[in-house]
Amino acid sequence: MKIIQATFYIKEEKRAQFLTEVTALIAATRSEEGCLSYNLYESVEAKNQFVMIENWENQAAIERHNQSPLLKQLFANMADYAAKPTALSFSEPVKQ
């Protein structure tokens, strides 16, 4: 399994647009082959700070997802939505 965490810092005036766009992306992504989970959370301490937690079967599933028109659209719009750059991290669960 592969895990991606993306932290978005959204401008207040772009919040509604971001949420509309990302909600459509979430719905579409959850039906993609290899998507185990895809969830967006908002910080209770920092309004308009959102964290997307993605769980994927493998790297091939991530690469297919990266070709999604909805994801490409979100990436194209992030410069307009973002108050500061998105923070990304990638990991794999520890096997015990």
Secondary structure, 3 states (H helix, E strand, C coil): CEEEEEEEEECHHHHHHHHHHHHHHHHHHCCCCCEEEEEEEECCCCCCEEEEEEEECCHHHHHHHCCCHHHHHHHHHHHHHEEEEEEEEEECCCCC
